[in-house]
Amino acid sequence: MKTAETLRLIARDPGRAVRLKPEIALIPLVFVVVVGGWEAIVRGLKVSELILPSPSSITFALFQGFANGLLWHGFLVTLQEILLGYVLAAFIAFLMGAVISQVRIVEATLYPYIVAFQTLPKIAIAPILLIWVGFGVASKVVIAALVAFFPILVNTIVGLKSTSPDKIDLMRSLAASRWKIFRLVQLPEALPYIFAGLNVGIVLAVLGAIVGEFVGAKAGLGYLILQMNFDMDISGMFAVLVILGVMGIAFHLIMAGIRRRVIFWQKDNANL
């Protein structure tokens, strides 16, 4: 049963959630317990807002930040950096993965350098990219793409090379060209691996964009965290972290939905 269909059924009959999958009911329960306990501890022990703000203070900071446009502008800037970096990484990773998986000499000569470059900490490369590209959106897009690139590339290569040799031999016996073998056999077989890499990549793109903004930026959620840290606005910092967490979850769910649509023939037991 697909997630969207399940949610519609639950909206009509809330008790159906427990009958369909008991653990679904635990999700809001855990949230209420954690947030309620957090609020009670902060208020009961009179913890300073400079150490740990209460959920109510964080919620107020969220509403205030969106009301004055500060969080909304930062969200749009970071979202742009994430999406552009992610699309760039996915496009290049798929093309390189397709070439590397098909041409052995390219894999033998190019892949070791890619792995070596991946071992470099991106936060060490970020200042150099800022000098080359500037403090605008472009440098954050490049950093986000670099962080998201490797898992997409590796999963693409593994997926394209996981095709059964018998299937390839069968296609060759039918006089199929290399392009037809790739399009009709290898690519469909590799899609679960590719989407696994895409799912990891979109989350890492968020990390890459924030790292770039930490190093140097004029706007964005990472820039706001640094500004709020300087102003000792801890509630505002937590509000930004909440936005980033929601963004990560939303990206994950969107990719899972696209995956179910594209790879419709594969049953996913992890989904509702």
MILUMZA-643376 format. One record per residue (C-alpha): x, y, z; residue in one letter. Coordinates in steps of 0.02 Angstrom, whole numbers, plus 50000, padded with zeros to 5 digits. Layout:
<rec><xx>X</xx><yy>Y</yy><zz>Z</zz><code>A</code></rec>
...
% end
This chain:
<rec><xx>50000</xx><yy>50000</yy><zz>50000</zz><code>M</code></rec>
<rec><xx>50072</xx><yy>50168</yy><zz>49951</zz><code>K</code></rec>
<rec><xx>50106</xx><yy>50302</yy><zz>50079</zz><code>T</code></rec>
<rec><xx>49988</xx><yy>50431</yy><zz>50004</zz><code>A</code></rec>
<rec><xx>49844</xx><yy>50307</yy><zz>49998</zz><code>E</code></rec>
<rec><xx>49879</xx><yy>50255</yy><zz>50177</zz><code>T</code></rec>
<rec><xx>49878</xx><yy>50434</yy><zz>50238</zz><code>L</code></rec>
<rec><xx>49711</xx><yy>50467</yy><zz>50152</zz><code>R</code></rec>
<rec><xx>49635</xx><yy>50314</yy><zz>50235</zz><code>L</code></rec>
<rec><xx>49703</xx><yy>50368</yy><zz>50404</zz><code>I</code></rec>
<rec><xx>49631</xx><yy>50544</yy><zz>50380</zz><code>A</code></rec>
<rec><xx>49458</xx><yy>50469</yy><zz>50353</zz><code>R</code></rec>
<rec><xx>49476</xx><yy>50344</yy><zz>50495</zz><code>D</code></rec>
<rec><xx>49612</xx><yy>50389</yy><zz>50623</zz><code>P</code></rec>
<rec><xx>49593</xx><yy>50221</yy><zz>50710</zz><code>G</code></rec>
<rec><xx>49646</xx><yy>50136</yy><zz>50550</zz><code>R</code></rec>
<rec><xx>49828</xx><yy>50188</yy><zz>50582</zz><code>A</code></rec>
<rec><xx>49842</xx><yy>50067</yy><zz>50726</zz><code>V</code></rec>
<rec><xx>49757</xx><yy>49928</yy><zz>50629</zz><code>R</code></rec>
<rec><xx>49866</xx><yy>49953</yy><zz>50475</zz><code>L</code></rec>
<rec><xx>50032</xx><yy>49973</yy><zz>50563</zz><code>K</code></rec>
<rec><xx>50039</xx><yy>49997</yy><zz>50752</zz><code>P</code></rec>
<rec><xx>50204</xx><yy>50090</yy><zz>50749</zz><code>E</code></rec>
<rec><xx>50126</xx><yy>50233</yy><zz>50649</zz><code>I</code></rec>
<rec><xx>50033</xx><yy>50287</yy><zz>50805</zz><code>A</code></rec>
<rec><xx>50198</xx><yy>50297</yy><zz>50899</zz><code>L</code></rec>
<rec><xx>50268</xx><yy>50434</yy><zz>50786</zz><code>I</code></rec>
<rec><xx>50159</xx><yy>50577</yy><zz>50853</zz><code>P</code></rec>
<rec><xx>50162</xx><yy>50500</yy><zz>51027</zz><code>L</code></rec>
<rec><xx>50353</xx><yy>50503</yy><zz>51034</zz><code>V</code></rec>
<rec><xx>50352</xx><yy>50682</yy><zz>50969</zz><code>F</code></rec>
<rec><xx>50230</xx><yy>50739</yy><zz>51104</zz><code>V</code></rec>
<rec><xx>50325</xx><yy>50649</yy><zz>51241</zz><code>V</code></rec>
<rec><xx>50496</xx><yy>50718</yy><zz>51188</zz><code>V</code></rec>
<rec><xx>50438</xx><yy>50896</yy><zz>51160</zz><code>V</code></rec>
<rec><xx>50328</xx><yy>50897</yy><zz>51316</zz><code>G</code></rec>
<rec><xx>50468</xx><yy>50825</yy><zz>51422</zz><code>G</code></rec>
<rec><xx>50591</xx><yy>50949</yy><zz>51350</zz><code>W</code></rec>
<rec><xx>50475</xx><yy>51095</yy><zz>51391</zz><code>E</code></rec>
<rec><xx>50442</xx><yy>51030</yy><zz>51568</zz><code>A</code></rec>
<rec><xx>50627</xx><yy>51003</yy><zz>51606</zz><code>I</code></rec>
<rec><xx>50679</xx><yy>51175</yy><zz>51542</zz><code>V</code></rec>
<rec><xx>50541</xx><yy>51263</yy><zz>51639</zz><code>R</code></rec>
<rec><xx>50553</xx><yy>51153</yy><zz>51794</zz><code>G</code></rec>
<rec><xx>50741</xx><yy>51168</yy><zz>51812</zz><code>L</code></rec>
<rec><xx>50741</xx><yy>51349</yy><zz>51753</zz><code>K</code></rec>
<rec><xx>50872</xx><yy>51314</yy><zz>51621</zz><code>V</code></rec>
<rec><xx>50941</xx><yy>51473</yy><zz>51543</zz><code>S</code></rec>
<rec><xx>50885</xx><yy>51511</yy><zz>51366</zz><code>E</code></rec>
<rec><xx>51070</xx><yy>51536</yy><zz>51324</zz><code>L</code></rec>
<rec><xx>51101</xx><yy>51352</yy><zz>51361</zz><code>I</code></rec>
<rec><xx>50944</xx><yy>51262</yy><zz>51303</zz><code>L</code></rec>
<rec><xx>50790</xx><yy>51356</yy><zz>51243</zz><code>P</code></rec>
<rec><xx>50618</xx><yy>51281</yy><zz>51270</zz><code>S</code></rec>
<rec><xx>50516</xx><yy>51215</yy><zz>51122</zz><code>P</code></rec>
<rec><xx>50394</xx><yy>51359</yy><zz>51148</zz><code>S</code></rec>
<rec><xx>50536</xx><yy>51485</yy><zz>51129</zz><code>S</code></rec>
<rec><xx>50597</xx><yy>51396</yy><zz>50972</zz><code>I</code></rec>
<rec><xx>50421</xx><yy>51397</yy><zz>50901</zz><code>T</code></rec>
<rec><xx>50405</xx><yy>51583</yy><zz>50936</zz><code>F</code></rec>
<rec><xx>50573</xx><yy>51614</yy><zz>50851</zz><code>A</code></rec>
<rec><xx>50512</xx><yy>51516</yy><zz>50700</zz><code>L</code></rec>
<rec><xx>50353</xx><yy>51618</yy><zz>50683</zz><code>F</code></rec>
<rec><xx>50445</xx><yy>51780</yy><zz>50713</zz><code>Q</code></rec>
<rec><xx>50581</xx><yy>51737</yy><zz>50588</zz><code>G</code></rec>
<rec><xx>50457</xx><yy>51694</yy><zz>50451</zz><code>F</code></rec>
<rec><xx>50349</xx><yy>51844</yy><zz>50494</zz><code>A</code></rec>
<rec><xx>50491</xx><yy>51969</yy><zz>50470</zz><code>N</code></rec>
<rec><xx>50553</xx><yy>51875</yy><zz>50316</zz><code>G</code></rec>
<rec><xx>50725</xx><yy>51835</yy><zz>50387</zz><code>L</code></rec>
<rec><xx>50705</xx><yy>51645</yy><zz>50393</zz><code>L</code></rec>
<rec><xx>50604</xx><yy>51643</yy><zz>50233</zz><code>W</code></rec>
<rec><xx>50741</xx><yy>51731</yy><zz>50134</zz><code>H</code></rec>
<rec><xx>50876</xx><yy>51619</yy><zz>50208</zz><code>G</code></rec>
<rec><xx>50772</xx><yy>51465</yy><zz>50170</zz><code>F</code></rec>
<rec><xx>50749</xx><yy>51513</yy><zz>49987</zz><code>L</code></rec>
<rec><xx>50934</xx><yy>51550</yy><zz>49964</zz><code>V</code></rec>
<rec><xx>50989</xx><yy>51385</yy><zz>50042</zz><code>T</code></rec>
<rec><xx>50854</xx><yy>51288</yy><zz>49949</zz><code>L</code></rec>
<rec><xx>50918</xx><yy>51360</yy><zz>49784</zz><code>Q</code></rec>
<rec><xx>51096</xx><yy>51310</yy><zz>49826</zz><code>E</code></rec>
<rec><xx>51044</xx><yy>51134</yy><zz>49876</zz><code>I</code></rec>
<rec><xx>50938</xx><yy>51099</yy><zz>49723</zz><code>L</code></rec>
<rec><xx>51061</xx><yy>51171</yy><zz>49597</zz><code>L</code></rec>
<rec><xx>51207</xx><yy>51079</yy><zz>49678</zz><code>G</code></rec>
<rec><xx>51109</xx><yy>50918</yy><zz>49687</zz><code>Y</code></rec>
<rec><xx>51053</xx><yy>50924</yy><zz>49505</zz><code>V</code></rec>
<rec><xx>51231</xx><yy>50964</yy><zz>49450</zz><code>L</code></rec>
<rec><xx>51302</xx><yy>50820</yy><zz>49552</zz><code>A</code></rec>
<rec><xx>51171</xx><yy>50697</yy><zz>49493</zz><code>A</code></rec>
<rec><xx>51195</xx><yy>50743</yy><zz>49309</zz><code>F</code></rec>
<rec><xx>51385</xx><yy>50731</yy><zz>49312</zz><code>I</code></rec>
<rec><xx>51385</xx><yy>50575</yy><zz>49423</zz><code>A</code></rec>
<rec><xx>51266</xx><yy>50483</yy><zz>49308</zz><code>F</code></rec>
<rec><xx>51364</xx><yy>50526</yy><zz>49151</zz><code>L</code></rec>
<rec><xx>51530</xx><yy>50479</yy><zz>49230</zz><code>M</code></rec>
<rec><xx>51457</xx><yy>50322</yy><zz>49307</zz><code>G</code></rec>
<rec><xx>51388</xx><yy>50267</yy><zz>49139</zz><code>A</code></rec>
<rec><xx>51556</xx><yy>50294</yy><zz>49053</zz><code>V</code></rec>
<rec><xx>51660</xx><yy>50215</yy><zz>49192</zz><code>I</code></rec>
<rec><xx>51547</xx><yy>50061</yy><zz>49201</zz><code>S</code></rec>
<rec><xx>51554</xx><yy>50035</yy><zz>49012</zz><code>Q</code></rec>
<rec><xx>51737</xx><yy>50072</yy><zz>48974</zz><code>V</code></rec>
<rec><xx>51862</xx><yy>49977</yy><zz>49081</zz><code>R</code></rec>
<rec><xx>52012</xx><yy>50084</yy><zz>49036</zz><code>I</code></rec>
<rec><xx>51919</xx><yy>50239</yy><zz>49098</zz><code>V</code></rec>
<rec><xx>51878</xx><yy>50152</yy><zz>49262</zz><code>E</code></rec>
<rec><xx>52057</xx><yy>50096</yy><zz>49286</zz><code>A</code></rec>
<rec><xx>52131</xx><yy>50268</yy><zz>49252</zz><code>T</code></rec>
<rec><xx>52000</xx><yy>50391</yy><zz>49317</zz><code>L</code></rec>
<rec><xx>51915</xx><yy>50307</yy><zz>49464</zz><code>Y</code></rec>
<rec><xx>52067</xx><yy>50305</yy><zz>49582</zz><code>P</code></rec>
<rec><xx>52084</xx><yy>50494</yy><zz>49563</zz><code>Y</code></rec>
<rec><xx>51899</xx><yy>50517</yy><zz>49602</zz><code>I</code></rec>
<rec><xx>51919</xx><yy>50415</yy><zz>49760</zz><code>V</code></rec>
<rec><xx>52074</xx><yy>50513</yy><zz>49809</zz><code>A</code></rec>
<rec><xx>51982</xx><yy>50677</yy><zz>49784</zz><code>F</code></rec>
<rec><xx>51836</xx><yy>50613</yy><zz>49888</zz><code>Q</code></rec>
<rec><xx>51952</xx><yy>50583</yy><zz>50036</zz><code>T</code></rec>
<rec><xx>51992</xx><yy>50769</yy><zz>50045</zz><code>L</code></rec>
<rec><xx>51884</xx><yy>50857</yy><zz>50177</zz><code>P</code></rec>
<rec><xx>51766</xx><yy>50974</yy><zz>50085</zz><code>K</code></rec>
<rec><xx>51777</xx><yy>51104</yy><zz>50223</zz><code>I</code></rec>
<rec><xx>51962</xx><yy>51119</yy><zz>50179</zz><code>A</code></rec>
<rec><xx>51923</xx><yy>51144</yy><zz>49995</zz><code>I</code></rec>
<rec><xx>51783</xx><yy>51270</yy><zz>50027</zz><code>A</code></rec>
<rec><xx>51896</xx><yy>51422</yy><zz>50058</zz><code>P</code></rec>
<rec><xx>51986</xx><yy>51389</yy><zz>49894</zz><code>I</code></rec>
<rec><xx>51821</xx><yy>51378</yy><zz>49801</zz><code>L</code></rec>
<rec><xx>51766</xx><yy>51542</yy><zz>49879</zz><code>L</code></rec>
<rec><xx>51923</xx><yy>51624</yy><zz>49810</zz><code>I</code></rec>
<rec><xx>51894</xx><yy>51549</yy><zz>49637</zz><code>W</code></rec>
<rec><xx>51705</xx><yy>51568</yy><zz>49623</zz><code>V</code></rec>
<rec><xx>51663</xx><yy>51706</yy><zz>49748</zz><code>G</code></rec>
<rec><xx>51551</xx><yy>51726</yy><zz>49898</zz><code>F</code></rec>
<rec><xx>51389</xx><yy>51714</yy><zz>49800</zz><code>G</code></rec>
<rec><xx>51273</xx><yy>51567</yy><zz>49769</zz><code>V</code></rec>
<rec><xx>51388</xx><yy>51485</yy><zz>49640</zz><code>A</code></rec>
<rec><xx>51520</xx><yy>51433</yy><zz>49767</zz><code>S</code></rec>
<rec><xx>51388</xx><yy>51352</yy><zz>49880</zz><code>K</code></rec>
<rec><xx>51316</xx><yy>51260</yy><zz>49730</zz><code>V</code></rec>
<rec><xx>51487</xx><yy>51190</yy><zz>49688</zz><code>V</code></rec>
<rec><xx>51519</xx><yy>51135</yy><zz>49868</zz><code>I</code></rec>
<rec><xx>51348</xx><yy>51054</yy><zz>49882</zz><code>A</code></rec>
<rec><xx>51380</xx><yy>50963</yy><zz>49717</zz><code>A</code></rec>
<rec><xx>51550</xx><yy>50901</yy><zz>49775</zz><code>L</code></rec>
<rec><xx>51479</xx><yy>50831</yy><zz>49936</zz><code>V</code></rec>
<rec><xx>51332</xx><yy>50746</yy><zz>49849</zz><code>A</code></rec>
<rec><xx>51430</xx><yy>50684</yy><zz>49698</zz><code>F</code></rec>
<rec><xx>51523</xx><yy>50531</yy><zz>49764</zz><code>F</code></rec>
<rec><xx>51380</xx><yy>50424</yy><zz>49834</zz><code>P</code></rec>
<rec><xx>51280</xx><yy>50451</yy><zz>49675</zz><code>I</code></rec>
<rec><xx>51429</xx><yy>50403</yy><zz>49568</zz><code>L</code></rec>
<rec><xx>51473</xx><yy>50247</yy><zz>49667</zz><code>V</code></rec>
<rec><xx>51294</xx><yy>50183</yy><zz>49670</zz><code>N</code></rec>
<rec><xx>51275</xx><yy>50216</yy><zz>49484</zz><code>T</code></rec>
<rec><xx>51433</xx><yy>50118</yy><zz>49444</zz><code>I</code></rec>
<rec><xx>51387</xx><yy>49973</yy><zz>49558</zz><code>V</code></rec>
<rec><xx>51210</xx><yy>49967</yy><zz>49491</zz><code>G</code></rec>
<rec><xx>51262</xx><yy>49968</yy><zz>49307</zz><code>L</code></rec>
<rec><xx>51391</xx><yy>49832</yy><zz>49338</zz><code>K</code></rec>
<rec><xx>51270</xx><yy>49722</yy><zz>49437</zz><code>S</code></rec>
<rec><xx>51174</xx><yy>49665</yy><zz>49284</zz><code>T</code></rec>
<rec><xx>51173</xx><yy>49477</yy><zz>49261</zz><code>S</code></rec>
<rec><xx>51295</xx><yy>49424</yy><zz>49122</zz><code>P</code></rec>
<rec><xx>51164</xx><yy>49301</yy><zz>49060</zz><code>D</code></rec>
<rec><xx>51045</xx><yy>49444</yy><zz>49019</zz><code>K</code></rec>
<rec><xx>51181</xx><yy>49537</yy><zz>48927</zz><code>I</code></rec>
<rec><xx>51229</xx><yy>49380</yy><zz>48829</zz><code>D</code></rec>
<rec><xx>51047</xx><yy>49355</yy><zz>48783</zz><code>L</code></rec>
<rec><xx>51033</xx><yy>49531</yy><zz>48716</zz><code>M</code></rec>
<rec><xx>51194</xx><yy>49509</yy><zz>48618</zz><code>R</code></rec>
<rec><xx>51127</xx><yy>49348</yy><zz>48543</zz><code>S</code></rec>
<rec><xx>50979</xx><yy>49450</yy><zz>48481</zz><code>L</code></rec>
<rec><xx>51101</xx><yy>49570</yy><zz>48395</zz><code>A</code></rec>
<rec><xx>51062</xx><yy>49711</yy><zz>48515</zz><code>A</code></rec>
<rec><xx>51180</xx><yy>49861</yy><zz>48511</zz><code>S</code></rec>
<rec><xx>51276</xx><yy>49920</yy><zz>48664</zz><code>R</code></rec>
<rec><xx>51155</xx><yy>50066</yy><zz>48680</zz><code>W</code></rec>
<rec><xx>51004</xx><yy>49950</yy><zz>48680</zz><code>K</code></rec>
<rec><xx>51084</xx><yy>49836</yy><zz>48809</zz><code>I</code></rec>
<rec><xx>51118</xx><yy>49988</yy><zz>48918</zz><code>F</code></rec>
<rec><xx>50944</xx><yy>50062</yy><zz>48898</zz><code>R</code></rec>
<rec><xx>50839</xx><yy>49903</yy><zz>48908</zz><code>L</code></rec>
<rec><xx>50939</xx><yy>49796</yy><zz>49029</zz><code>V</code></rec>
<rec><xx>51076</xx><yy>49882</yy><zz>49126</zz><code>Q</code></rec>
<rec><xx>50986</xx><yy>50045</yy><zz>49168</zz><code>L</code></rec>
<rec><xx>50826</xx><yy>49964</yy><zz>49235</zz><code>P</code></rec>
<rec><xx>50930</xx><yy>49843</yy><zz>49338</zz><code>E</code></rec>
<rec><xx>51033</xx><yy>49988</yy><zz>49407</zz><code>A</code></rec>
<rec><xx>50887</xx><yy>50102</yy><zz>49454</zz><code>L</code></rec>
<rec><xx>50870</xx><yy>50039</yy><zz>49636</zz><code>P</code></rec>
<rec><xx>51055</xx><yy>50074</yy><zz>49664</zz><code>Y</code></rec>
<rec><xx>51047</xx><yy>50242</yy><zz>49577</zz><code>I</code></rec>
<rec><xx>50899</xx><yy>50299</yy><zz>49682</zz><code>F</code></rec>
<rec><xx>50989</xx><yy>50242</yy><zz>49840</zz><code>A</code></rec>
<rec><xx>51132</xx><yy>50356</yy><zz>49791</zz><code>G</code></rec>
<rec><xx>51013</xx><yy>50498</yy><zz>49747</zz><code>L</code></rec>
<rec><xx>50928</xx><yy>50481</yy><zz>49916</zz><code>N</code></rec>
<rec><xx>51094</xx><yy>50494</yy><zz>50008</zz><code>V</code></rec>
<rec><xx>51153</xx><yy>50632</yy><zz>49892</zz><code>G</code></rec>
<rec><xx>51007</xx><yy>50750</yy><zz>49923</zz><code>I</code></rec>
<rec><xx>51037</xx><yy>50743</yy><zz>50111</zz><code>V</code></rec>
<rec><xx>51224</xx><yy>50772</yy><zz>50088</zz><code>L</code></rec>
<rec><xx>51186</xx><yy>50919</yy><zz>49973</zz><code>A</code></rec>
<rec><xx>51102</xx><yy>51004</yy><zz>50122</zz><code>V</code></rec>
<rec><xx>51261</xx><yy>50975</yy><zz>50222</zz><code>L</code></rec>
<rec><xx>51369</xx><yy>51042</yy><zz>50081</zz><code>G</code></rec>
<rec><xx>51269</xx><yy>51201</yy><zz>50061</zz><code>A</code></rec>
<rec><xx>51277</xx><yy>51238</yy><zz>50248</zz><code>I</code></rec>
<rec><xx>51464</xx><yy>51203</yy><zz>50253</zz><code>V</code></rec>
<rec><xx>51488</xx><yy>51327</yy><zz>50110</zz><code>G</code></rec>
<rec><xx>51385</xx><yy>51458</yy><zz>50201</zz><code>E</code></rec>
<rec><xx>51485</xx><yy>51431</yy><zz>50360</zz><code>F</code></rec>
<rec><xx>51647</xx><yy>51465</yy><zz>50269</zz><code>V</code></rec>
<rec><xx>51585</xx><yy>51622</yy><zz>50185</zz><code>G</code></rec>
<rec><xx>51416</xx><yy>51686</yy><zz>50129</zz><code>A</code></rec>
<rec><xx>51305</xx><yy>51839</yy><zz>50119</zz><code>K</code></rec>
<rec><xx>51139</xx><yy>51748</yy><zz>50146</zz><code>A</code></rec>
<rec><xx>51065</xx><yy>51577</yy><zz>50184</zz><code>G</code></rec>
<rec><xx>51021</xx><yy>51471</yy><zz>50335</zz><code>L</code></rec>
<rec><xx>51203</xx><yy>51434</yy><zz>50376</zz><code>G</code></rec>
<rec><xx>51240</xx><yy>51620</yy><zz>50370</zz><code>Y</code></rec>
<rec><xx>51094</xx><yy>51650</yy><zz>50489</zz><code>L</code></rec>
<rec><xx>51162</xx><yy>51521</yy><zz>50612</zz><code>I</code></rec>
<rec><xx>51327</xx><yy>51615</yy><zz>50619</zz><code>L</code></rec>
<rec><xx>51239</xx><yy>51782</yy><zz>50640</zz><code>Q</code></rec>
<rec><xx>51126</xx><yy>51716</yy><zz>50777</zz><code>M</code></rec>
<rec><xx>51274</xx><yy>51635</yy><zz>50864</zz><code>N</code></rec>
<rec><xx>51361</xx><yy>51804</yy><zz>50865</zz><code>F</code></rec>
<rec><xx>51204</xx><yy>51884</yy><zz>50937</zz><code>D</code></rec>
<rec><xx>51181</xx><yy>51741</yy><zz>51063</zz><code>M</code></rec>
<rec><xx>51009</xx><yy>51706</yy><zz>50991</zz><code>D</code></rec>
<rec><xx>51004</xx><yy>51522</yy><zz>51038</zz><code>I</code></rec>
<rec><xx>50817</xx><yy>51504</yy><zz>51006</zz><code>S</code></rec>
<rec><xx>50842</xx><yy>51571</yy><zz>50830</zz><code>G</code></rec>
<rec><xx>50984</xx><yy>51448</yy><zz>50800</zz><code>M</code></rec>
<rec><xx>50873</xx><yy>51303</yy><zz>50853</zz><code>F</code></rec>
<rec><xx>50736</xx><yy>51370</yy><zz>50739</zz><code>A</code></rec>
<rec><xx>50857</xx><yy>51362</yy><zz>50592</zz><code>V</code></rec>
<rec><xx>50906</xx><yy>51185</yy><zz>50641</zz><code>L</code></rec>
<rec><xx>50722</xx><yy>51137</yy><zz>50643</zz><code>V</code></rec>
<rec><xx>50703</xx><yy>51205</yy><zz>50466</zz><code>I</code></rec>
<rec><xx>50856</xx><yy>51107</yy><zz>50407</zz><code>L</code></rec>
<rec><xx>50790</xx><yy>50948</yy><zz>50487</zz><code>G</code></rec>
<rec><xx>50620</xx><yy>50969</yy><zz>50405</zz><code>V</code></rec>
<rec><xx>50705</xx><yy>51002</yy><zz>50238</zz><code>M</code></rec>
<rec><xx>50806</xx><yy>50842</yy><zz>50253</zz><code>G</code></rec>
<rec><xx>50653</xx><yy>50738</yy><zz>50295</zz><code>I</code></rec>
<rec><xx>50553</xx><yy>50819</yy><zz>50154</zz><code>A</code></rec>
<rec><xx>50690</xx><yy>50784</yy><zz>50026</zz><code>F</code></rec>
<rec><xx>50700</xx><yy>50604</yy><zz>50084</zz><code>H</code></rec>
<rec><xx>50512</xx><yy>50579</yy><zz>50069</zz><code>L</code></rec>
<rec><xx>50507</xx><yy>50661</yy><zz>49897</zz><code>I</code></rec>
<rec><xx>50646</xx><yy>50549</yy><zz>49833</zz><code>M</code></rec>
<rec><xx>50559</xx><yy>50396</yy><zz>49907</zz><code>A</code></rec>
<rec><xx>50398</xx><yy>50446</yy><zz>49817</zz><code>G</code></rec>
<rec><xx>50488</xx><yy>50471</yy><zz>49651</zz><code>I</code></rec>
<rec><xx>50575</xx><yy>50304</yy><zz>49674</zz><code>R</code></rec>
<rec><xx>50410</xx><yy>50214</yy><zz>49698</zz><code>R</code></rec>
<rec><xx>50342</xx><yy>50296</yy><zz>49540</zz><code>R</code></rec>
<rec><xx>50493</xx><yy>50256</yy><zz>49432</zz><code>V</code></rec>
<rec><xx>50534</xx><yy>50083</yy><zz>49500</zz><code>I</code></rec>
<rec><xx>50352</xx><yy>50030</yy><zz>49508</zz><code>F</code></rec>
<rec><xx>50393</xx><yy>49847</yy><zz>49482</zz><code>W</code></rec>
<rec><xx>50496</xx><yy>49832</yy><zz>49641</zz><code>Q</code></rec>
<rec><xx>50406</xx><yy>49803</yy><zz>49805</zz><code>K</code></rec>
<rec><xx>50471</xx><yy>49912</yy><zz>49946</zz><code>D</code></rec>
<rec><xx>50434</xx><yy>49836</yy><zz>50114</zz><code>N</code></rec>
<rec><xx>50505</xx><yy>49986</yy><zz>50204</zz><code>A</code></rec>
<rec><xx>50364</xx><yy>50097</yy><zz>50144</zz><code>N</code></rec>
<rec><xx>50184</xx><yy>50097</yy><zz>50199</zz><code>L</code></rec>
% end
